[in-house]
């Protein structure tokens, strides 16, 4: 059995991966940041509302998935 690289996965799998990462961010934001006092120390953070932090995490997720999809495969050594 061989390992299938991420770039060969169907688009549905790539989108589901992005949704899973963003859902993790939303849970982290709700349960850790909003319910404690961490939000006070984050510049430009709006509690219980969409803010620049959500946009930046979304861009990082999309950029990371794009990088994982387009990067070259390492050369296998024998």
mmCIF file of the N, C-alpha and C atoms, coordinates in Angstrom:
data_MODEL
# 
_entry.id   MODEL 
# 
loop_
_atom_site.group_PDB 
_atom_site.id 
_atom_site.type_symbol 
_atom_site.label_atom_id 
_atom_site.label_alt_id 
_atom_site.label_comp_id 
_atom_site.label_asym_id 
_atom_site.label_entity_id 
_atom_site.label_seq_id 
_atom_site.pdbx_PDB_ins_code 
_atom_site.Cartn_x 
_atom_site.Cartn_y 
_atom_site.Cartn_z 
_atom_site.occupancy 
_atom_site.B_iso_or_equiv 
_atom_site.pdbx_formal_charge 
_atom_site.auth_seq_id 
_atom_site.auth_comp_id 
_atom_site.auth_asym_id 
_atom_site.auth_atom_id 
_atom_site.pdbx_PDB_model_num 
ATOM 1   N N  . UNK A 1 1  ? 0.846   -1.168 0.000  1.00 0.00 ? 1  UNK A N  1 
ATOM 2   C CA . UNK A 1 1  ? 0.000   0.000  0.000  1.00 0.00 ? 1  UNK A CA 1 
ATOM 3   C C  . UNK A 1 1  ? 0.897   1.239  0.000  1.00 0.00 ? 1  UNK A C  1 
ATOM 4   N N  . UNK A 1 2  ? 0.599   2.179  -0.858 1.00 0.00 ? 2  UNK A N  1 
ATOM 5   C CA . UNK A 1 2  ? 1.407   3.391  -0.961 1.00 0.00 ? 2  UNK A CA 1 
ATOM 6   C C  . UNK A 1 2  ? 0.671   4.579  -0.361 1.00 0.00 ? 2  UNK A C  1 
ATOM 7   N N  . UNK A 1 3  ? 1.435   5.584  -0.012 1.00 0.00 ? 3  UNK A N  1 
ATOM 8   C CA . UNK A 1 3  ? 0.871   6.808  0.525  1.00 0.00 ? 3  UNK A CA 1 
ATOM 9   C C  . UNK A 1 3  ? 0.465   7.723  -0.619 1.00 0.00 ? 3  UNK A C  1 
ATOM 10  N N  . UNK A 1 4  ? -0.735  8.261  -0.549 1.00 0.00 ? 4  UNK A N  1 
ATOM 11  C CA . UNK A 1 4  ? -1.225  9.174  -1.577 1.00 0.00 ? 4  UNK A CA 1 
ATOM 12  C C  . UNK A 1 4  ? -0.877  10.593 -1.149 1.00 0.00 ? 4  UNK A C  1 
ATOM 13  N N  . UNK A 1 5  ? -0.147  11.342 -1.983 1.00 0.00 ? 5  UNK A N  1 
ATOM 14  C CA . UNK A 1 5  ? 0.182   12.726 -1.612 1.00 0.00 ? 5  UNK A CA 1 
ATOM 15  C C  . UNK A 1 5  ? -1.060  13.611 -1.600 1.00 0.00 ? 5  UNK A C  1 
ATOM 16  N N  . UNK A 1 6  ? -0.981  14.674 -0.831 1.00 0.00 ? 6  UNK A N  1 
ATOM 17  C CA . UNK A 1 6  ? -2.121  15.575 -0.666 1.00 0.00 ? 6  UNK A CA 1 
ATOM 18  C C  . UNK A 1 6  ? -2.538  16.201 -1.990 1.00 0.00 ? 6  UNK A C  1 
ATOM 19  N N  . UNK A 1 7  ? -1.581  16.447 -2.870 1.00 0.00 ? 7  UNK A N  1 
ATOM 20  C CA . UNK A 1 7  ? -1.898  17.088 -4.148 1.00 0.00 ? 7  UNK A CA 1 
ATOM 21  C C  . UNK A 1 7  ? -2.752  16.196 -5.044 1.00 0.00 ? 7  UNK A C  1 
ATOM 22  N N  . UNK A 1 8  ? -2.769  14.888 -4.810 1.00 0.00 ? 8  UNK A N  1 
ATOM 23  C CA . UNK A 1 8  ? -3.558  13.978 -5.622 1.00 0.00 ? 8  UNK A CA 1 
ATOM 24  C C  . UNK A 1 8  ? -4.939  13.683 -5.024 1.00 0.00 ? 8  UNK A C  1 
ATOM 25  N N  . UNK A 1 9  ? -5.206  14.250 -3.879 1.00 0.00 ? 9  UNK A N  1 
ATOM 26  C CA . UNK A 1 9  ? -6.515  14.055 -3.255 1.00 0.00 ? 9  UNK A CA 1 
ATOM 27  C C  . UNK A 1 9  ? -7.587  14.823 -4.037 1.00 0.00 ? 9  UNK A C  1 
ATOM 28  N N  . UNK A 1 10 ? -8.830  14.352 -4.007 1.00 0.00 ? 10 UNK A N  1 
ATOM 29  C CA . UNK A 1 10 ? -9.907  15.093 -4.674 1.00 0.00 ? 10 UNK A CA 1 
ATOM 30  C C  . UNK A 1 10 ? -10.146 16.442 -3.996 1.00 0.00 ? 10 UNK A C  1 
ATOM 31  N N  . UNK A 1 11 ? -10.732 17.361 -4.740 1.00 0.00 ? 11 UNK A N  1 
ATOM 32  C CA . UNK A 1 11 ? -10.996 18.707 -4.223 1.00 0.00 ? 11 UNK A CA 1 
ATOM 33  C C  . UNK A 1 11 ? -11.899 18.674 -2.992 1.00 0.00 ? 11 UNK A C  1 
ATOM 34  N N  . UNK A 1 12 ? -12.803 17.715 -2.920 1.00 0.00 ? 12 UNK A N  1 
ATOM 35  C CA . UNK A 1 12 ? -13.697 17.599 -1.762 1.00 0.00 ? 12 UNK A CA 1 
ATOM 36  C C  . UNK A 1 12 ? -12.886 17.368 -0.486 1.00 0.00 ? 12 UNK A C  1 
ATOM 37  N N  . UNK A 1 13 ? -11.860 16.560 -0.568 1.00 0.00 ? 13 UNK A N  1 
ATOM 38  C CA . UNK A 1 13 ? -11.003 16.286 0.598  1.00 0.00 ? 13 UNK A CA 1 
ATOM 39  C C  . UNK A 1 13 ? -10.240 17.544 0.998  1.00 0.00 ? 13 UNK A C  1 
ATOM 40  N N  . UNK A 1 14 ? -9.754  18.300 0.032  1.00 0.00 ? 14 UNK A N  1 
ATOM 41  C CA . UNK A 1 14 ? -9.012  19.524 0.329  1.00 0.00 ? 14 UNK A CA 1 
ATOM 42  C C  . UNK A 1 14 ? -9.910  20.564 0.983  1.00 0.00 ? 14 UNK A C  1 
ATOM 43  N N  . UNK A 1 15 ? -11.127 20.706 0.481  1.00 0.00 ? 15 UNK A N  1 
ATOM 44  C CA . UNK A 1 15 ? -12.079 21.657 1.070  1.00 0.00 ? 15 UNK A CA 1 
ATOM 45  C C  . UNK A 1 15 ? -12.468 21.205 2.475  1.00 0.00 ? 15 UNK A C  1 
ATOM 46  N N  . UNK A 1 16 ? -12.699 19.917 2.656  1.00 0.00 ? 16 UNK A N  1 
ATOM 47  C CA . UNK A 1 16 ? -13.055 19.397 3.986  1.00 0.00 ? 16 UNK A CA 1 
ATOM 48  C C  . UNK A 1 16 ? -11.917 19.620 4.977  1.00 0.00 ? 16 UNK A C  1 
ATOM 49  N N  . UNK A 1 17 ? -10.681 19.504 4.521  1.00 0.00 ? 17 UNK A N  1 
ATOM 50  C CA . UNK A 1 17 ? -9.536  19.773 5.384  1.00 0.00 ? 17 UNK A CA 1 
ATOM 51  C C  . UNK A 1 17 ? -9.514  21.234 5.806  1.00 0.00 ? 17 UNK A C  1 
ATOM 52  N N  . UNK A 1 18 ? -9.745  22.138 4.865  1.00 0.00 ? 18 UNK A N  1 
ATOM 53  C CA . UNK A 1 18 ? -9.797  23.558 5.194  1.00 0.00 ? 18 UNK A CA 1 
ATOM 54  C C  . UNK A 1 18 ? -10.922 23.890 6.153  1.00 0.00 ? 18 UNK A C  1 
ATOM 55  N N  . UNK A 1 19 ? -12.083 23.309 5.936  1.00 0.00 ? 19 UNK A N  1 
ATOM 56  C CA . UNK A 1 19 ? -13.224 23.531 6.834  1.00 0.00 ? 19 UNK A CA 1 
ATOM 57  C C  . UNK A 1 19 ? -12.915 22.997 8.236  1.00 0.00 ? 19 UNK A C  1 
ATOM 58  N N  . UNK A 1 20 ? -12.251 21.853 8.311  1.00 0.00 ? 20 UNK A N  1 
ATOM 59  C CA . UNK A 1 20 ? -11.895 21.277 9.613  1.00 0.00 ? 20 UNK A CA 1 
ATOM 60  C C  . UNK A 1 20 ? -10.917 22.178 10.371 1.00 0.00 ? 20 UNK A C  1 
ATOM 61  N N  . UNK A 1 21 ? -9.917  22.718 9.659  1.00 0.00 ? 21 UNK A N  1 
ATOM 62  C CA . UNK A 1 21 ? -8.967  23.626 10.308 1.00 0.00 ? 21 UNK A CA 1 
ATOM 63  C C  . UNK A 1 21 ? -9.641  24.910 10.772 1.00 0.00 ? 21 UNK A C  1 
ATOM 64  N N  . UNK A 1 22 ? -10.541 25.468 9.947  1.00 0.00 ? 22 UNK A N  1 
ATOM 65  C CA . UNK A 1 22 ? -11.219 26.700 10.343 1.00 0.00 ? 22 UNK A CA 1 
ATOM 66  C C  . UNK A 1 22 ? -12.198 26.441 11.490 1.00 0.00 ? 22 UNK A C  1 
ATOM 67  N N  . UNK A 1 23 ? -12.838 25.297 11.504 1.00 0.00 ? 23 UNK A N  1 
ATOM 68  C CA . UNK A 1 23 ? -13.708 24.937 12.620 1.00 0.00 ? 23 UNK A CA 1 
ATOM 69  C C  . UNK A 1 23 ? -12.909 24.797 13.909 1.00 0.00 ? 23 UNK A C  1 
ATOM 70  N N  . UNK A 1 24 ? -11.705 24.235 13.801 1.00 0.00 ? 24 UNK A N  1 
ATOM 71  C CA . UNK A 1 24 ? -10.824 24.165 14.973 1.00 0.00 ? 24 UNK A CA 1 
ATOM 72  C C  . UNK A 1 24 ? -10.503 25.561 15.483 1.00 0.00 ? 24 UNK A C  1 
ATOM 73  N N  . UNK A 1 25 ? -10.220 26.494 14.573 1.00 0.00 ? 25 UNK A N  1 
ATOM 74  C CA . UNK A 1 25 ? -9.941  27.865 14.985 1.00 0.00 ? 25 UNK A CA 1 
ATOM 75  C C  . UNK A 1 25 ? -11.149 28.478 15.684 1.00 0.00 ? 25 UNK A C  1 
ATOM 76  N N  . UNK A 1 26 ? -12.332 28.268 15.148 1.00 0.00 ? 26 UNK A N  1 
ATOM 77  C CA . UNK A 1 26 ? -13.534 28.835 15.767 1.00 0.00 ? 26 UNK A CA 1 
ATOM 78  C C  . UNK A 1 26 ? -13.771 28.266 17.159 1.00 0.00 ? 26 UNK A C  1 
ATOM 79  N N  . UNK A 1 27 ? -13.537 26.976 17.337 1.00 0.00 ? 27 UNK A N  1 
ATOM 80  C CA . UNK A 1 27 ? -13.682 26.369 18.667 1.00 0.00 ? 27 UNK A CA 1 
ATOM 81  C C  . UNK A 1 27 ? -12.627 26.910 19.625 1.00 0.00 ? 27 UNK A C  1 
ATOM 82  N N  . UNK A 1 28 ? -11.399 27.035 19.159 1.00 0.00 ? 28 UNK A N  1 
ATOM 83  C CA . UNK A 1 28 ? -10.333 27.595 19.986 1.00 0.00 ? 28 UNK A CA 1 
ATOM 84  C C  . UNK A 1 28 ? -10.665 29.031 20.381 1.00 0.00 ? 28 UNK A C  1 
ATOM 85  N N  . UNK A 1 29 ? -11.178 29.785 19.431 1.00 0.00 ? 29 UNK A N  1 
ATOM 86  C CA . UNK A 1 29 ? -11.550 31.169 19.691 1.00 0.00 ? 29 UNK A CA 1 
ATOM 87  C C  . UNK A 1 29 ? -12.688 31.255 20.709 1.00 0.00 ? 29 UNK A C  1 
ATOM 88  N N  . UNK A 1 30 ? -13.695 30.425 20.541 1.00 0.00 ? 30 UNK A N  1 
ATOM 89  C CA . UNK A 1 30 ? -14.856 30.487 21.427 1.00 0.00 ? 30 UNK A CA 1 
ATOM 90  C C  . UNK A 1 30 ? -14.533 29.978 22.824 1.00 0.00 ? 30 UNK A C  1 
ATOM 91  N N  . UNK A 1 31 ? -13.907 28.822 22.919 1.00 0.00 ? 31 UNK A N  1 
ATOM 92  C CA . UNK A 1 31 ? -13.726 28.181 24.221 1.00 0.00 ? 31 UNK A CA 1 
ATOM 93  C C  . UNK A 1 31 ? -12.506 28.668 24.988 1.00 0.00 ? 31 UNK A C  1 
ATOM 94  N N  . UNK A 1 32 ? -11.496 29.171 24.302 1.00 0.00 ? 32 UNK A N  1 
ATOM 95  C CA . UNK A 1 32 ? -10.290 29.586 25.009 1.00 0.00 ? 32 UNK A CA 1 
ATOM 96  C C  . UNK A 1 32 ? -10.152 31.108 25.044 1.00 0.00 ? 32 UNK A C  1 
ATOM 97  N N  . UNK A 1 33 ? -10.263 31.743 23.896 1.00 0.00 ? 33 UNK A N  1 
ATOM 98  C CA . UNK A 1 33 ? -9.996  33.182 23.824 1.00 0.00 ? 33 UNK A CA 1 
ATOM 99  C C  . UNK A 1 33 ? -11.154 33.999 24.383 1.00 0.00 ? 33 UNK A C  1 
ATOM 100 N N  . UNK A 1 34 ? -12.378 33.726 23.936 1.00 0.00 ? 34 UNK A N  1 
ATOM 101 C CA . UNK A 1 34 ? -13.523 34.532 24.372 1.00 0.00 ? 34 UNK A CA 1 
ATOM 102 C C  . UNK A 1 34 ? -13.893 34.299 25.828 1.00 0.00 ? 34 UNK A C  1 
ATOM 103 N N  . UNK A 1 35 ? -13.739 33.098 26.323 1.00 0.00 ? 35 UNK A N  1 
ATOM 104 C CA . UNK A 1 35 ? -14.173 32.798 27.691 1.00 0.00 ? 35 UNK A CA 1 
ATOM 105 C C  . UNK A 1 35 ? -13.121 33.102 28.737 1.00 0.00 ? 35 UNK A C  1 
ATOM 106 N N  . UNK A 1 36 ? -11.957 33.512 28.301 1.00 0.00 ? 36 UNK A N  1 
ATOM 107 C CA . UNK A 1 36 ? -10.923 33.940 29.243 1.00 0.00 ? 36 UNK A CA 1 
ATOM 108 C C  . UNK A 1 36 ? -10.610 35.402 28.943 1.00 0.00 ? 36 UNK A C  1 
ATOM 109 N N  . UNK A 1 37 ? -9.539  35.891 29.476 1.00 0.00 ? 37 UNK A N  1 
ATOM 110 C CA . UNK A 1 37 ? -9.184  37.294 29.230 1.00 0.00 ? 37 UNK A CA 1 
ATOM 111 C C  . UNK A 1 37 ? -8.130  37.440 28.142 1.00 0.00 ? 37 UNK A C  1 
ATOM 112 N N  . UNK A 1 38 ? -7.872  36.403 27.362 1.00 0.00 ? 38 UNK A N  1 
ATOM 113 C CA . UNK A 1 38 ? -6.860  36.491 26.310 1.00 0.00 ? 38 UNK A CA 1 
ATOM 114 C C  . UNK A 1 38 ? -7.221  37.530 25.249 1.00 0.00 ? 38 UNK A C  1 
ATOM 115 N N  . UNK A 1 39 ? -8.492  37.722 24.987 1.00 0.00 ? 39 UNK A N  1 
ATOM 116 C CA . UNK A 1 39 ? -8.913  38.644 23.933 1.00 0.00 ? 39 UNK A CA 1 
ATOM 117 C C  . UNK A 1 39 ? -8.505  40.075 24.232 1.00 0.00 ? 39 UNK A C  1 
ATOM 118 N N  . UNK A 1 40 ? -8.304  40.404 25.487 1.00 0.00 ? 40 UNK A N  1 
ATOM 119 C CA . UNK A 1 40 ? -7.898  41.762 25.853 1.00 0.00 ? 40 UNK A CA 1 
ATOM 120 C C  . UNK A 1 40 ? -6.485  42.077 25.382 1.00 0.00 ? 40 UNK A C  1 
ATOM 121 N N  . UNK A 1 41 ? -5.662  41.054 25.193 1.00 0.00 ? 41 UNK A N  1 
ATOM 122 C CA . UNK A 1 41 ? -4.268  41.249 24.820 1.00 0.00 ? 41 UNK A CA 1 
ATOM 123 C C  . UNK A 1 41 ? -4.028  41.078 23.324 1.00 0.00 ? 41 UNK A C  1 
ATOM 124 N N  . UNK A 1 42 ? -5.096  40.893 22.553 1.00 0.00 ? 42 UNK A N  1 
ATOM 125 C CA . UNK A 1 42 ? -4.969  40.698 21.112 1.00 0.00 ? 42 UNK A CA 1 
ATOM 126 C C  . UNK A 1 42 ? -5.401  41.981 20.400 1.00 0.00 ? 42 UNK A C  1 
ATOM 127 N N  . UNK A 1 43 ? -4.475  42.669 19.732 1.00 0.00 ? 43 UNK A N  1 
ATOM 128 C CA . UNK A 1 43 ? -4.866  43.916 19.070 1.00 0.00 ? 43 UNK A CA 1 
ATOM 129 C C  . UNK A 1 43 ? -5.857  43.669 17.935 1.00 0.00 ? 43 UNK A C  1 
ATOM 130 N N  . UNK A 1 44 ? -6.801  44.567 17.795 1.00 0.00 ? 44 UNK A N  1 
ATOM 131 C CA . UNK A 1 44 ? -7.836  44.550 16.756 1.00 0.00 ? 44 UNK A CA 1 
ATOM 132 C C  . UNK A 1 44 ? -8.778  43.355 16.868 1.00 0.00 ? 44 UNK A C  1 
ATOM 133 N N  . UNK A 1 45 ? -8.845  42.718 18.022 1.00 0.00 ? 45 UNK A N  1 
ATOM 134 C CA . UNK A 1 45 ? -9.741  41.583 18.207 1.00 0.00 ? 45 UNK A CA 1 
ATOM 135 C C  . UNK A 1 45 ? -11.102 42.098 18.658 1.00 0.00 ? 45 UNK A C  1 
ATOM 136 N N  . UNK A 1 46 ? -12.163 41.649 17.990 1.00 0.00 ? 46 UNK A N  1 
ATOM 137 C CA . UNK A 1 46 ? -13.536 41.998 18.367 1.00 0.00 ? 46 UNK A CA 1 
ATOM 138 C C  . UNK A 1 46 ? -14.194 40.765 18.949 1.00 0.00 ? 46 UNK A C  1 
ATOM 139 N N  . UNK A 1 47 ? -14.577 40.860 20.187 1.00 0.00 ? 47 UNK A N  1 
ATOM 140 C CA . UNK A 1 47 ? -15.183 39.723 20.867 1.00 0.00 ? 47 UNK A CA 1 
ATOM 141 C C  . UNK A 1 47 ? -16.577 39.445 20.311 1.00 0.00 ? 47 UNK A C  1 
ATOM 142 N N  . UNK A 1 48 ? -16.863 38.181 20.044 1.00 0.00 ? 48 UNK A N  1 
ATOM 143 C CA . UNK A 1 48 ? -18.166 37.721 19.543 1.00 0.00 ? 48 UNK A CA 1 
ATOM 144 C C  . UNK A 1 48 ? -18.541 38.358 18.203 1.00 0.00 ? 48 UNK A C  1 
ATOM 145 N N  . UNK A 1 49 ? -17.553 38.659 17.382 1.00 0.00 ? 49 UNK A N  1 
ATOM 146 C CA . UNK A 1 49 ? -17.815 39.234 16.068 1.00 0.00 ? 49 UNK A CA 1 
ATOM 147 C C  . UNK A 1 49 ? -16.638 38.863 15.154 1.00 0.00 ? 49 UNK A C  1 
ATOM 148 N N  . UNK A 1 50 ? -16.877 38.866 13.869 1.00 0.00 ? 50 UNK A N  1 
ATOM 149 C CA . UNK A 1 50 ? -15.793 38.591 12.923 1.00 0.00 ? 50 UNK A CA 1 
ATOM 150 C C  . UNK A 1 50 ? -14.779 39.732 12.987 1.00 0.00 ? 50 UNK A C  1 
ATOM 151 N N  . UNK A 1 51 ? -13.509 39.384 12.903 1.00 0.00 ? 51 UNK A N  1 
ATOM 152 C CA . UNK A 1 51 ? -12.473 40.403 13.016 1.00 0.00 ? 51 UNK A CA 1 
ATOM 153 C C  . UNK A 1 51 ? -11.297 40.036 12.112 1.00 0.00 ? 51 UNK A C  1 
ATOM 154 N N  . UNK A 1 52 ? -10.258 40.832 12.184 1.00 0.00 ? 52 UNK A N  1 
ATOM 155 C CA . UNK A 1 52 ? -9.084  40.634 11.347 1.00 0.00 ? 52 UNK A CA 1 
ATOM 156 C C  . UNK A 1 52 ? -8.387  39.314 11.674 1.00 0.00 ? 52 UNK A C  1 
ATOM 157 N N  . UNK A 1 53 ? -8.510  38.845 12.904 1.00 0.00 ? 53 UNK A N  1 
ATOM 158 C CA . UNK A 1 53 ? -7.887  37.572 13.283 1.00 0.00 ? 53 UNK A CA 1 
ATOM 159 C C  . UNK A 1 53 ? -8.530  36.411 12.520 1.00 0.00 ? 53 UNK A C  1 
ATOM 160 N N  . UNK A 1 54 ? -9.832  36.441 12.362 1.00 0.00 ? 54 UNK A N  1 
ATOM 161 C CA . UNK A 1 54 ? -10.515 35.401 11.598 1.00 0.00 ? 54 UNK A CA 1 
ATOM 162 C C  . UNK A 1 54 ? -10.081 35.430 10.134 1.00 0.00 ? 54 UNK A C  1 
ATOM 163 N N  . UNK A 1 55 ? -9.957  36.614 9.585  1.00 0.00 ? 55 UNK A N  1 
ATOM 164 C CA . UNK A 1 55 ? -9.501  36.756 8.208  1.00 0.00 ? 55 UNK A CA 1 
ATOM 165 C C  . UNK A 1 55 ? -8.085  36.227 8.033  1.00 0.00 ? 55 UNK A C  1 
ATOM 166 N N  . UNK A 1 56 ? -7.204  36.565 8.969  1.00 0.00 ? 56 UNK A N  1 
ATOM 167 C CA . UNK A 1 56 ? -5.816  36.114 8.861  1.00 0.00 ? 56 UNK A CA 1 
ATOM 168 C C  . UNK A 1 56 ? -5.700  34.596 9.003  1.00 0.00 ? 56 UNK A C  1 
ATOM 169 N N  . UNK A 1 57 ? -6.447  34.006 9.913  1.00 0.00 ? 57 UNK A N  1 
ATOM 170 C CA . UNK A 1 57 ? -6.422  32.545 10.052 1.00 0.00 ? 57 UNK A CA 1 
ATOM 171 C C  . UNK A 1 57 ? -6.971  31.894 8.794  1.00 0.00 ? 57 UNK A C  1 
ATOM 172 N N  . UNK A 1 58 ? -8.031  32.447 8.232  1.00 0.00 ? 58 UNK A N  1 
ATOM 173 C CA . UNK A 1 58 ? -8.572  31.915 6.987  1.00 0.00 ? 58 UNK A CA 1 
ATOM 174 C C  . UNK A 1 58 ? -7.566  31.988 5.855  1.00 0.00 ? 58 UNK A C  1 
ATOM 175 N N  . UNK A 1 59 ? -6.857  33.118 5.755  1.00 0.00 ? 59 UNK A N  1 
ATOM 176 C CA . UNK A 1 59 ? -5.835  33.252 4.716  1.00 0.00 ? 59 UNK A CA 1 
ATOM 177 C C  . UNK A 1 59 ? -4.669  32.291 4.938  1.00 0.00 ? 59 UNK A C  1 
ATOM 178 N N  . UNK A 1 60 ? -4.280  32.091 6.182  1.00 0.00 ? 60 UNK A N  1 
ATOM 179 C CA . UNK A 1 60 ? -3.209  31.128 6.484  1.00 0.00 ? 60 UNK A CA 1 
ATOM 180 C C  . UNK A 1 60 ? -3.620  29.706 6.115  1.00 0.00 ? 60 UNK A C  1 
ATOM 181 N N  . UNK A 1 61 ? -4.852  29.356 6.390  1.00 0.00 ? 61 UNK A N  1 
ATOM 182 C CA . UNK A 1 61 ? -5.344  28.018 6.052  1.00 0.00 ? 61 UNK A CA 1 
ATOM 183 C C  . UNK A 1 61 ? -5.368  27.824 4.537  1.00 0.00 ? 61 UNK A C  1 
ATOM 184 N N  . UNK A 1 62 ? -5.916  28.807 3.825  1.00 0.00 ? 62 UNK A N  1 
ATOM 185 C CA . UNK A 1 62 ? -5.968  28.712 2.361  1.00 0.00 ? 62 UNK A CA 1 
ATOM 186 C C  . UNK A 1 62 ? -4.561  28.681 1.783  1.00 0.00 ? 62 UNK A C  1 
ATOM 187 N N  . UNK A 1 63 ? -3.674  29.509 2.290  1.00 0.00 ? 63 UNK A N  1 
ATOM 188 C CA . UNK A 1 63 ? -2.288  29.515 1.817  1.00 0.00 ? 63 UNK A CA 1 
ATOM 189 C C  . UNK A 1 63 ? -1.571  28.206 2.105  1.00 0.00 ? 63 UNK A C  1 
ATOM 190 N N  . UNK A 1 64 ? -1.790  27.661 3.272  1.00 0.00 ? 64 UNK A N  1 
ATOM 191 C CA . UNK A 1 64 ? -1.163  26.382 3.617  1.00 0.00 ? 64 UNK A CA 1 
ATOM 192 C C  . UNK A 1 64 ? -1.678  25.238 2.761  1.00 0.00 ? 64 UNK A C  1 
ATOM 193 N N  . UNK A 1 65 ? -2.966  25.224 2.504  1.00 0.00 ? 65 UNK A N  1 
ATOM 194 C CA . UNK A 1 65 ? -3.524  24.179 1.645  1.00 0.00 ? 65 UNK A CA 1 
ATOM 195 C C  . UNK A 1 65 ? -3.058  24.340 0.205  1.00 0.00 ? 65 UNK A C  1 
ATOM 196 N N  . UNK A 1 66 ? -2.963  25.587 -0.251 1.00 0.00 ? 66 UNK A N  1 
ATOM 197 C CA . UNK A 1 66 ? -2.450  25.832 -1.604 1.00 0.00 ? 66 UNK A CA 1 
ATOM 198 C C  . UNK A 1 66 ? -1.000  25.372 -1.716 1.00 0.00 ? 66 UNK A C  1 
ATOM 199 N N  . UNK A 1 67 ? -0.196  25.691 -0.687 1.00 0.00 ? 67 UNK A N  1 
ATOM 200 C CA . UNK A 1 67 ? 1.207   25.276 -0.689 1.00 0.00 ? 67 UNK A CA 1 
ATOM 201 C C  . UNK A 1 67 ? 1.305   23.750 -0.684 1.00 0.00 ? 67 UNK A C  1 
ATOM 202 N N  . UNK A 1 68 ? 0.496   23.083 0.123  1.00 0.00 ? 68 UNK A N  1 
ATOM 203 C CA . UNK A 1 68 ? 0.536   21.616 0.194  1.00 0.00 ? 68 UNK A CA 1 
ATOM 204 C C  . UNK A 1 68 ? 0.080   20.984 -1.121 1.00 0.00 ? 68 UNK A C  1 
ATOM 205 N N  . UNK A 1 69 ? -0.755  21.678 -1.865 1.00 0.00 ? 69 UNK A N  1 
ATOM 206 C CA . UNK A 1 69 ? -1.258  21.149 -3.122 1.00 0.00 ? 69 UNK A CA 1 
ATOM 207 C C  . UNK A 1 69 ? -0.275  21.363 -4.268 1.00 0.00 ? 69 UNK A C  1 
ATOM 208 N N  . UNK A 1 70 ? 0.454   22.468 -4.253 1.00 0.00 ? 70 UNK A N  1 
ATOM 209 C CA . UNK A 1 70 ? 1.297   22.812 -5.400 1.00 0.00 ? 70 UNK A CA 1 
ATOM 210 C C  . UNK A 1 70 ? 2.765   22.508 -5.207 1.00 0.00 ? 70 UNK A C  1 
ATOM 211 N N  . UNK A 1 71 ? 3.207   22.130 -4.031 1.00 0.00 ? 71 UNK A N  1 
ATOM 212 C CA . UNK A 1 71 ? 4.645   21.898 -3.835 1.00 0.00 ? 71 UNK A CA 1 
ATOM 213 C C  . UNK A 1 71 ? 5.104   20.654 -4.568 1.00 0.00 ? 71 UNK A C  1 
ATOM 214 N N  . UNK A 1 72 ? 6.380   20.626 -4.872 1.00 0.00 ? 72 UNK A N  1 
ATOM 215 C CA . UNK A 1 72 ? 6.952   19.491 -5.580 1.00 0.00 ? 72 UNK A CA 1 
ATOM 216 C C  . UNK A 1 72 ? 7.132   18.312 -4.642 1.00 0.00 ? 72 UNK A C  1 
ATOM 217 N N  . UNK A 1 73 ? 7.014   17.142 -5.200 1.00 0.00 ? 73 UNK A N  1 
ATOM 218 C CA . UNK A 1 73 ? 7.207   15.930 -4.414 1.00 0.00 ? 73 UNK A CA 1 
ATOM 219 C C  . UNK A 1 73 ? 8.699   15.715 -4.185 1.00 0.00 ? 73 UNK A C  1 
ATOM 220 N N  . UNK A 1 74 ? 9.110   15.278 -3.002 1.00 0.00 ? 74 UNK A N  1 
ATOM 221 C CA . UNK A 1 74 ? 10.519  14.984 -2.779 1.00 0.00 ? 74 UNK A CA 1 
ATOM 222 C C  . UNK A 1 74 ? 10.958  13.777 -3.611 1.00 0.00 ? 74 UNK A C  1 
ATOM 223 N N  . UNK A 1 75 ? 12.193  13.806 -4.003 1.00 0.00 ? 75 UNK A N  1 
ATOM 224 C CA . UNK A 1 75 ? 12.733  12.708 -4.792 1.00 0.00 ? 75 UNK A CA 1 
ATOM 225 C C  . UNK A 1 75 ? 12.985  11.516 -3.881 1.00 0.00 ? 75 UNK A C  1 
ATOM 226 N N  . UNK A 1 76 ? 12.472  10.357 -4.267 1.00 0.00 ? 76 UNK A N  1 
ATOM 227 C CA . UNK A 1 76 ? 12.647  9.144  -3.451 1.00 0.00 ? 76 UNK A CA 1 
ATOM 228 C C  . UNK A 1 76 ? 14.077  8.618  -3.618 1.00 0.00 ? 76 UNK A C  1 
ATOM 229 N N  . UNK A 1 77 ? 14.695  8.291  -2.523 1.00 0.00 ? 77 UNK A N  1 
ATOM 230 C CA . UNK A 1 77 ? 16.059  7.761  -2.556 1.00 0.00 ? 77 UNK A CA 1 
ATOM 231 C C  . UNK A 1 77 ? 16.005  6.255  -2.342 1.00 0.00 ? 77 UNK A C  1 
ATOM 232 N N  . UNK A 1 78 ? 16.847  5.562  -3.040 1.00 0.00 ? 78 UNK A N  1 
ATOM 233 C CA . UNK A 1 78 ? 16.872  4.098  -2.910 1.00 0.00 ? 78 UNK A CA 1 
ATOM 234 C C  . UNK A 1 78 ? 17.872  3.640  -1.893 1.00 0.00 ? 78 UNK A C  1 
# 
